[in-house]
Amino acid sequence: MRKILFVISIALVTMVSCKNNNGSFHIEANAQGVSDGTFVYLKQKDTLNKIITLDTAVVSNGKFIMDMNPTYPQMGFILVDSVQGGLPIIVEKSGNLKIEFRKDSLYQSKFGGTPYNDDFFKIFTRSNAADDSIRNLSNTANILNQKHDTLGLQKLQEKLSSIRKNVNDFNIDFIKNNPNSFASAMIIDRRLVPGPSGNSEDQKMMIDMFNGLTDEVKSTPTGKKIQESIAEIKRTGVGSIAPNVNGITPTGETLSLNDVKQKVTMIDFWASWCQPCRKENPNLVKLYNAYKKDGFTIYSISTDRDEKAWKRAIDVDQLTFPLVRSEEAAKTYKIRFMPTSLLLDSKGAIIEKNKYGKDLEALIAENLGVENKNIISE
């Protein structure tokens, strides 16, 4: 019986791993060190963010092949049973992709042979080199922290900033020089944070760069996703009317943004567990108390699921401005990070977003038409 099962197993391996090269996109990989009979999967996220399997293969003689007929370029990940992580590639409409798979260190794998993957491999290797450098700096930082070496940590921070700037400059130059590459769209998609959580300058830069891509790249699902993000940015961008939302107050009543809007209104998204939010709350209390008679208010929206934790934070931080709890409001505004804030004028138009400290006070005073009281020191 065992002999029969063994023969069937070998036959299955042969059938799956020795496919005919009948797909428009062909993958041939060397997977030395991966045991014969190991299953390999090519997966991706569909338009609903669900993980789907595009193809399956089995390792034979240290190799595996895959064939498919994609209708558009897409990001994919090669996953191998018993190997942690996945190798990102671009599944193209056609071409022959060669892969040297490194099971012990996926990010030392090499791939190429198709236009988009040749482009992506440049980004892949540059990003991995930067990640390695950052990891090394993090290890050094831990040692310097233990020694309380402030000067050393400062120099380390400068190196870290330099590494990140170099990666950013490389990516920007790549997009500018490769408007016809799907890899450019991938960079933009990763960088473009929709909604008010994103950095305004970065959003504008990425939108301008997306507009410079070819129609072919824009028409891919990734391109369409970017267009949806751009529409969302415009919906909650500076100059747009802030969507009305509502939430439940600490006393159990429903309170909407429109119920509380004043001459200048700040929408503040926060949570009791968000330390940067809690650190900023004392400044918000000062600003509210100093400028509320001039027509300033804060509509505070917590995303806390734990009602008791929310109410406890309100008491500890002594928050007295309008407070609600609403995960739906955060979804409406596509909030990705906290704190996130928006400053509105009397008509509900967004003046600015994510300003805090002295910059926020200056904006409040200017839009109220009153003298800056300089109650925030930094």
N, C-alpha and C positions, 0 to 999 in steps of 0.2 A: 504493500500500500504506500509506504514512504517513497519507494522508487517511482511509483506512478505519479505521486504529487510532485516529486522533484522534476520529472520530465515535463509535467504541465507548467510548472513554474518557469523552467528554462524556455519553454515555448512562448510563454506570455512575455518574458523579457525580450525575446527576439522579435516578436510581433510589434511591441510598442517602441522599442529603441531603434529598430531598423526600418523606419517608415520610408516610403518613397518621397523624394523631394518634389512633391506636387503642390506645395503652397507657394504663394507669391512672396511670402516672407519666411526665410529659412534660417534656423539657428543651429549651429554646430559647435558643441562645447567639449573641451577637454576637462575632465573632472578627476584628475589623478588623486588618489587617496580616498575617493568615495567608493564604497563597496558596490560591486555589481549587484543589480537587483534593487538598488535604492530608487525610490520614486522621486521625480522632479516635477514641479508644478510652475506654470507661468500664470500669475494672477494679476488682477488689476481692480481698481475701484470703478464701478459703473457710474452713470450720471446721478444715481441716488446714493452714492457713497457706499454701496454694498460691494463686498469682495466677491469677485467671480473668477472662475478658472478658465483661462483661454486655451490652455493645452497641457497635456501630461506626457511625460516620457519616463523611461527607466534606464538607469546607467548600465551600460554593457561595454566591457573592455576599457573601462575608464572614460567612456564618452557617452554623450546623449545628444539627440537631435530633436528638433521640433519644427513643425510646418503649419502655417495658417494663412488665411487670406483676409487680412484686416481691411476695413473700408476707410480707415483714417489713422493717422499716427496717434499713439497713446502711450502713456507711462505704464510700465509693467514691472513686476518683481519676480525674479526667479527664486523659488524656495525649494530647498532640498531636504528631504527627511533626515533627521538626526543632525542637521547643521543649523546653528542658531542664526537668525536674521535672514535677510533677503538681499539679492543683488538687483539694484535698479537698472533697467534698460529702457530704450524706446522701441516699442513695437511699431515698425514702419509698414507702409502699404506694400513695399516690395524690397528685395535685397537679401544678401547673404551675410548674416552676422556671425562672427567668430568670437568665441569666448574662451579665455584661459581662466578656469574657475579655481579659486583658492579657498578650500573649505575651512582652513584654520584662520584665515583672515580675509573675509569677503572683500574688504575694501582695498586689498592688494590684487584683486582680480583685474584682468585686462580684457577689453572688448573693443570691437571695431569692425569696419568693413562696409558700413552703410553710412550715408551722409549725416543723418541726424545723430546716430550713435558715435560717429567720429567727433562731432561737435560736443556731444554730452560727455564723452570721456575726458575731454579737456576740463570741463567744469567739475566733473567727478574727482579727478586727480587733484585739482587745485583745492577743492573744498576739503578733501581728506587730509592733505598736507597741512592745511590751516587748522583742522580739528586736532591733528597730532600735536602741533605746536601749542595750541590752547590747553590741551591736556597736560603737556609738560609744564607749562606755566602754572597751571592749577596746583600741580604737585609741589612746585617750588614755592607757591604762595602759602601752602599749608605749613611748610618749614619756616618761612619768614614770619608767619603769624605767631608760631610758637616762640620765636625769638623776639617778637615785638619789634621787628625791623621795619619801621615806617618808611624810611627812605628807600629800602629795597622794594617794598610793596608798591611805592609810587612809581619806581622805574619799571616794575613788572606791569603795572596798569598801562603805562605808556607803550610798552611792547604789545600788549593785548590790543590796544586801540589801533596800533599800526597794522597788526595782522588783519583785523576786521576791516580796516580801511582798504587794504590791498585787495582783499577778497571782493569787497564792494566795488572797487574801481575796475577789477577784472570783469565782474559780471556786467557792469554798465557798458564797458567797452565792447564786450562780447555782443550784447544786444544791438548796439549801434552798428557794429560791423557785420552782423548776421541777421538782417531783418527777415530773411527767407527761411530761417531755421526754427523748427519746432522747439528746439532747446531754448531759444530766446523766450518763447511763450511760457515755458516751464519756469524760467527764472522769474518772470513777471508774475505768474500765478502764485508763486511762493512768497514773493515780496509784497504783493498788493493785499493789504488788510482792509476789508470792506467795513463800512460803518465808521462811527466816530472814534473807535479805539485806535484806528490807524493814524500814523503820522501824516499831517497834511502835505508837507513838502515831498515826502516819499511817495504819497499817493499821486500827486500831480506829476512827478517825474515818471512813474510807472505808466500812468495813463498816456502821457506824451509818447513814451517809447512804444506802447502797444499800438498807438495810432500810426506809427512808422513801420509796423510789420506788414508783410504781404497779405493780400486777401486770402490766399490759400491757408496760411497759418492762422489767420483770424477766424476762418470758417471751421476749424477743428473743434471738437467738444471742449478742449481746454481753452481755446480762443473764445468760445461762447460763454464759458464759465467766467472768464475775465470780464467780458462785456456785462454780465450780470452783476459782478462786483462793482464795476464802474457805475452802473445805474444805481446801486445801493449807496455808493459814496456820494453821488449827486443828490440822492434823496435826503441824506442827513448831512450834507456838506454846508459850508459857510454860505449864507445867503438863502438857503432853503428854509421853508417853514417846518418847524419841529413837529413831528407827528404827535397827536394827542394820545396819551396813555393814562391808565389809572391803576390803582393798587389799593391794598387794604391798610388802613391806619392801625396804630397800636391799640386803638379802642374798638376795632372791628368794623369801621365804616369805610365806604368806598370814596376815594378822593382822586380826582383827575388833575392832570397838568393844567388844563384850561380853568379849573376851579381856583387855582392859586396864582396864576400869572400876574406879574407886576410890570413896572416900567423896565426893570431888568430882572431876569429870572435865571437861576442856575439850576440845571438838572445834574444831579450827582449820583452816579451809580457806584455802589459800594457794598460791602458785606462785613459782618462782625469778625470773620476770620482773616480778612485782608489787612495785613499789618500796615502797608503804605496808606490804606484808606484811614485806618485808625490814627495814624500819625498826622494826617492832614486835617482830621476833624476839629482839633482845637482852633486852627486858623479859620475854618468855616464858621465856627461859633462866633469868633471875633468879628468877622466880616458881616455876618448876619445882624449881630447886635449893633454894630456901628452904622450900617447903611439901611436898615429896614425902614426907618422913618423917611428915608429919601426915595423909597420905592423899589428896594431890592429884596428878593426872597430866594430861598433855596427849596427846590422840590427834590427831596432825598429819596432815592429808590434803592432799597436793599434787595439783594438776590438770595438772602438767607432762606434756607429751608427750615431751619430750626428757629421757630418763633421766639422761644425763651432766650436763646443766645442773642437774637436781634434786640429784644427789649432790654436785656442786660447791658448790651453795648450802648444803647440809647441813654440809659441811666448813668453809666460810668462816664461817657463822653459828654453828658449834659447837653444833649441835642434838643432844641426847642422849635426848630423850623419845621415846616410840613414834612411828615415822614410817612412813607408807604413801603410795603413789601410786595414785590411782583416780579416773578421770573418771566412772565409774558412781556412785560415792558422791555426787559433786557433783550428778549428775542426780537421784538419789533425794531429795536435800534441796532441789532446785530452786535451786541457788546461782546468783545473777545477778551478784554483785559480790564482790571479794576485797580485803582479808580479810573473811571472815565467820566468826563464832565462836558457839558455844553452850556454856553452862555447865550441867552436869548434877549432880543429887544422887546419893546412893548407889543409888537405885532406877532411875536412868536418866531421871528426869523433868527436863524443861528448866526451869532456874531463871531464866535470863536469856540474852540474846543480844547480841552485838556490844558488849560492854563491854571497855575496854582501860585501861591505865595504872593510876592510883590507884584508880579506881572498880572495876576488875577485882580488884585485890588486896583491897580491902575486902570484896567479895562472897565471895572465896575464903576469907578468914579467918573471916568470919561463918558460912559454911556448914560449915566444918571445926570450928567451935567453939573456935578458938584466937585468941590475941592477934594483932592486926595488926602485922606486923614492919616495915611502912613501908619496904620496900626499893625501891619505885618512887617517884621524886621528882615525877613529873608525869603 
